[in-house]
Amino acid sequence: MRKFLLPTLFILLLASCAPVYVPNLRNSPMFTKGGEFQGSIQVLNGLDIQTAVSVSDHIGIMGNYAFEERGKVEDDDTDNYHRHTLLEGGVGYYENDGIWCYEIFAGYGRGEGSSYDEYDFFNTPDDVWATGKFERFFVQPAFGINKKVMGVSFVPRFSIVDFYEFKDELTGATITNVSMSPKVFVEPAVIGRVNLPSNRIFFTFQAGATLVASPDVEFEYRSFQFGSGVGFRFGGSASSKNQTTE
């Protein structure tokens, strides 16, 4: 079965042939206490770097960075060319009750995505290599189970994506104040974590989807996201409800 799994994931990742918007992986820290710092690096959806810190027993902040580049414009590699970046931050509230936890974060970020596609506002009948810049607002609730050995979190993120500029990579033509309204996406995901015995290092994996909640989306987006990687945590207050939970 394993030999079919990776090709299937690869096909799903490329379901949108020219995605100019690629949602980053979800950062669900599932904090258990104040003074805790977390960081992780994940791949498969590109490179995702996530950080989060609980500044008190109920308030946390996060910062995320995503990057991917494949293919080259100058090599005329139209089938494989893609690039995206995103940098964002957020603040949220979290609670723990035994092994159960929930949290809600809200934040803002800026990013850009490049693809080979048809864009009507360039007034050309042909596909072009273009880079679109956008800003994104998000609200991210989450709830799950947070044990010492393993944690699972369901994260239905809601994002408002607003593209405000597109640039043709070959001609240098730039279109600002793009006449398209901000688009709303629902981006649910399931995140799993497996903690090592020290509870300082964990392996993480997730699967997510992108669902359109706005009509007439003029740009391509990646429909499915998968990620896997490793993370660490340290710090925290002396007391924790989950410290003795197996």
Disulfide bonds with the S-S distance in Angstrom:
none
